[in-house]
Amino acid sequence: MTRSPSTAVALSLFVGLVAGSILDPDFDPAAYPQKVANCESEGHKLDIHYVDINPDGHRNLVLVHGWPGLWSTWANQISYLSKDPQYHIIVPDLRGFGSSTHPGSASFHEMADDLVCVLYDAGETSAILIGHDWGSQVSYEALRSFPDVFQGASGTIPYIPSVGDFVPIEHIAKQLDHLTYQIYFERETNAAASELAADVRRSLRSVYQDVAHPPPKAFLTSSTDFLKAYDGVPLDQRIPFMNQKEEDYLVQAYERSGFLNTLQFYTHPFRFGSHEYASKEGRKIIDEPTALIYPDADPVVEDWAAAMELLHTRSFMTNLTLFKVHAAHWPQLENPVAFNEALRQWLDTFPPIEYEEDEHDEHEHEHEGSDDEDQLVAPIADEPLLEPLLHEDL
Ligand SMILES: *[C@@H]1O[C@H](CO)[C@@H](O)[C@H](O)[C@H]1NC(C)=O
């Protein structure tokens, strides 16, 4: 965290050229203290654990992981964005993940409540949301529900608007074959949780793969098991875009918490409840700034741009910016240089934050006399680090 920006940029350039490499080889999730927000949503109390970085920053960002994620899957964005003191970075473990508790009920709107709760607990009242995987939909739902709190949201999967009748996963899987595993997660949630827990490291490695290590063809296409497609595959290599500490941290978190609560996204009550709630509310169209930073080689959905057309995302997000990043399912981990550059480009389009002058003075005062002052406040390199980055403005 004390590395000077110029070293960081040089390192980023270098590792950006190597597939499956690590932006910050020293990132140690266990070294980050966690705060606890006592939250309540729909009459249920719960504790959300989160990491709070650069609390003096004025541009608040909430980073929202997906499945099977954890706050630490934002390691590369934390390393990059935390070098710029304008960013106050808030990274929760969603309900049921890591040390965050689970009240026995969940939906996208309840998780959106959790994000507001965490933000307030961190002493802030507004933020931009950055989501990955299901964390994208949590972020979009939070933006849809609380446009007075959140200024924008980015995700890696397209927005699923709650319009028309509820569509069961069986129907969706007919068009998108590699979503068939979600039928298993929905129908046999307990069995799936047990299967995944039998060898946590192996289960996580099966999902955390990169472009260079594609899964077996049959992976994600079974409605009766998750890991059979990997039979005979040793999966004895570490997750390609994590250092050992990161992988161990992730494995230990899932060994402690189990998978059952984390499979909430796939259950019928979650899906149906989320759809019903949002479709009964008047507001359907999100006019606030949104971005889709999507991977081009995701084993789950090969062509996210086509999926987006299927979902009519464009009709429900009127200010959507698209970025395509070469990666499998984890663009923020696998291709952090391109992902961070896209994120930075999009964040730079927001109007500057206005804040109290004396607060600013105090902030400056803190750094007075520090030899590192220039380095601490130096902006992250302005030039694009990786070309070409496809950037389509709609
Ligand atoms: C779209 O959002 C960006 C921020 O990402 C903002 O700068 C721009 O003014 C918005 N455009 C419109 C038409 O609202």
The ligand as a Tripos MOL2 file, in Angstrom:
@<TRIPOS>MOLECULE
LIG
   14    14     1     0     0
SMALL
NO_CHARGES

@<TRIPOS>ATOM
      1 C1        -24.4450   10.2070  -18.4620 C.3       1 LIG1
      2 O1        -23.6520    9.9220  -17.3510 O.3       1 LIG1
      3 C2        -22.4240   10.6130  -17.3050 C.3       1 LIG1
      4 C3        -21.6910   10.1100  -16.1020 C.3       1 LIG1
      5 O2        -21.2630    8.7910  -16.3370 O.3       1 LIG1
      6 C4        -22.6390   12.1100  -17.2810 C.3       1 LIG1
      7 O3        -21.4000   12.7740  -17.3090 O.3       1 LIG1
      8 C5        -23.4970   12.5020  -18.4540 C.3       1 LIG1
      9 O4        -23.8020   13.8670  -18.3630 O.3       1 LIG1
     10 C6        -24.7690   11.6990  -18.5030 C.3       1 LIG1
     11 N1        -25.4940   11.9840  -19.7220 N.am      1 LIG1
     12 C7        -26.7580   12.3450  -19.7270 C.2       1 LIG1
     13 C8        -27.3550   12.5690  -21.0690 C.3       1 LIG1
     14 O5        -27.4080   12.4660  -18.7030 O.2       1 LIG1
@<TRIPOS>BOND
     1     1     2 1
     2     1    10 1
     3     2     3 1
     4     3     4 1
     5     3     6 1
     6     4     5 1
     7     6     7 1
     8     6     8 1
     9     8     9 1
    10     8    10 1
    11    10    11 1
    12    11    12 1
    13    12    13 1
    14    12    14 2
@<TRIPOS>SUBSTRUCTURE
     1 LIG1         1 GROUP 0 **** ****
